[in-house]
């Protein structure tokens, strides 16, 4: 595959703290009637059962479910939507660009998988070339492109920072922050505060494999 690079500018990531909502603990109450309150309290009162532990956030089951649904957990495929409402996709020539409508991608899948690799991520396209997957690559020189996935390639080890919404992220490396170019496609920028660096992850179901 011949990779067609997309010209770019440069940036750095932002982080924010995600807040987890705690579940409500329901406690049953009972009422006593009649003259012997003590007897009623031991024989006639009814107490609601304890809530199921696995329904609480932080339980093993809840944690497992959250991990399975995490768009950054490597198990979901997502579309990358730019701040301006366009969609990030690969090209038939092996590059990467943006389109106004996924239907304009010419049959090339527009979905991506964020695969954790320790403290960084590989961002893999679900489109393949000769059966081989490609990953988003920032090799330097203001280039944003895709290349055959290689866990050892430093240009594919990307920082992904969540923003004000859990499904919004910045994507960056030492080469800069990925932004949507006003002229189409992707670029790099040194300014991490630009809205052009915001990408929304739109869930498209479980990742294959």
N, C-alpha and C positions, 0 to 999 in steps of 0.2 A: 504494500500500500504506500502510495506517495502522499505524504501529509502536506496539505496546503495550509500554511500558517495564516492566522488572522492578526493583523497589526493591532497594537494595543498601547495602553498607558499604564500607570502603576498605583498600588494601595496597601493599607495595613488593616488588620481586623479589629472589630469591636466585640465586646462581650457584655452579657447581661445575666442577671440571676433569674432563673426560672422559679416561679412559685408553685408549690404543689398544694392543692386543696385537700384538706383533711376530711375524712368521712365523718358523718354525725353518729355518735354513739347513742343508741336508743335504750333507755332504761324503763322497764315496766314498773308500775306502781299498783298497789292493791289497797282496797278499802275494807275496813272491819266494821261489822254491825253486830248488834246484840250486846248482852251484858258481859260476856267473857271475852274481852279483847285479846287476852293472851292466848286463849284456845283458838280463836279465829285466826290469829297470826300464824299459828303452826299448822292448822288443818284446813282452813277455808280460803286463805289468800292465794292469789295467782300472780306469779311474776313472769314477765316476758323473758324468753330465753336470751342468753347472751348473743350479741351479733356475731355473725360468722367472721372469724379472724381474717380469712383470705379475701374478704371483700374490702378490707381496709387498705388504703394506700400504704405501701411499705411492706405488706405481706409478700411471701414468696410468689404466690400466684399473681398478685397484682403487679409485682415487679417484672415477672416473666411476660405478662400480657403487654405491659408498657414497652418493654424492650422489643417485643415482636412488632409493635406498631410504630416504633421510633424510625422516622425517615432517615436518621443518621446512623442507624444500627446495622446497615448492610443487608436487611431483609426486605426492604420495600423499594419499589421502583417509583420514581417521581419525575414529573415534568419540572423544568426550571423556568419560571416566569419572571421576566424582568420587571423593574419598577414601571416601565412604560407599557406593560401588558403584552410584550412579545415573548416568544418561546425559543429557548436555546436548543439547537439541534446540530447534528453533524451534516456534512455534505457528501454527495456521491464521490467527490474527489478526495475525501479523507480529511477535510478541514472541519471547522466549527463555525456556525453562524447563528443568526436569529431570524425568525419568521413571524409574521403577524398572526398566522393561523397554523396549527400543527398539520392541517390538511395540505398546506403548501410545502411540506417537507419532501414531497415526491416519493412517498412510500418508505423513507428512511425513518426508523423509530426515533421519537423525540425524547424517550425516557432515559433516566440515569439512575445509577445506584451509588450511594455514598458508602464506601467500604472502609470501616475504621482500620487503621494500621498503627496501633499504638496511640501516640499523641496527635497523629495527623490522619488524613483521609486520602484514598484514591477515589476519584469521581469517574466512574466507569459508565460509558454509554452502552445501552442495550443493543445498539446496532453493531454488527460484526463485519469484519473484512476477511474474506477467505476463512470464515469460521472462527477468527480470532477477535477477542474483545479489544476495544480501544479505550484509553483513559485520557481525561483532560490533562494537558501538559502545559507548563509555563517554563520553557527552557531559557528564558532571558531574552535580551534584545527586543523588548516590547512585543513578544510573540505570545499569542494564546492559540493553542491548537489541540489536536488529539494525536496520540501515538499508541502503538501496541502496548498493552498493559504490562508493566514490569514493576513488581513490588520493590525492587532495588533502585529504581530510577529516581533520583532526587527531585527532578522536575515534575514528578507526578505525586509527590508527597505534599499535600495541600493543607493549609489551615482553614478550618471552617468555624466561624463564630456565629452563634445565634444572636438575634437582635431583639427588638421590642416584642415581637411575636414569635412563638416557638417554631413556626414554619418559615420564618424569614432568616436568611443567612448572608454573611459575607464569605467570599472564597478568596484566599490569598496565599502567597508564598513570599520568599525573600525577593522575588522578582517584582512583586507589587500586588495590588488588589484588582480582582477581575471586575470589570464594569461593562455595562451595555453601551456600545459605541453609538453615538447619535446618528452616524451614517450607516448603521447596521453592523451586525456581528458583535464580537467581544473585543475588549481592549484592556489595558492595564492603566492604573492610575495610582499616584502616590497619596491621594487624599481619601481617607477612609470614610469621610462624612457625606460624600455625595450620594444622593438617592439612586444614582445609576449603579451603585455597588450592591443594592438590595435585590436579592433573588428570593422568590417565594417558592417553596417546595409543595407541589400539588400531587398528592398521593394518587398513584395509578395501580395499586395492588401489590401483591407479594412478588418479590423478585424471583426469577427462575434460578434453579441451581442452589 
